[in-house]
Amino acid sequence: MTDLSPAALAVRDAAEKETDLDFRFAPAIAASALEAVADEVVPKEIEPANAFEEEGYVPGRLREQRQETRRKLLDIAAELRGDTPTETP
């Protein structure tokens, strides 16, 4: 595996420590878990046509912060898989 960021290393090391499976699978398992977290905790948001009518719409800076968090999680997952991140917020 290529050089990983400190965040990706921490996730990989934790996954390797905690899994009973072959350590070679730990990065893929961790990447899948991070993708699930991103989808559940900070789902991709599409700005509605009329934001004032859409229930649950998060406006402005908070929306940007949430999508930045999502991007970071997905970037770490992609790094663990050895992929280049492709999704943009």
Buried (B, 14 or more C-beta within 10 A) or exposed (E): EEEBEEBBBEBBEEBBEEEEEEEEEBBBBBBEBBBEBBEEEBEBBEEEEEEEEEEEBBEEEEBEEBBEBBBBBBBBBBBBBEEEBEEEB
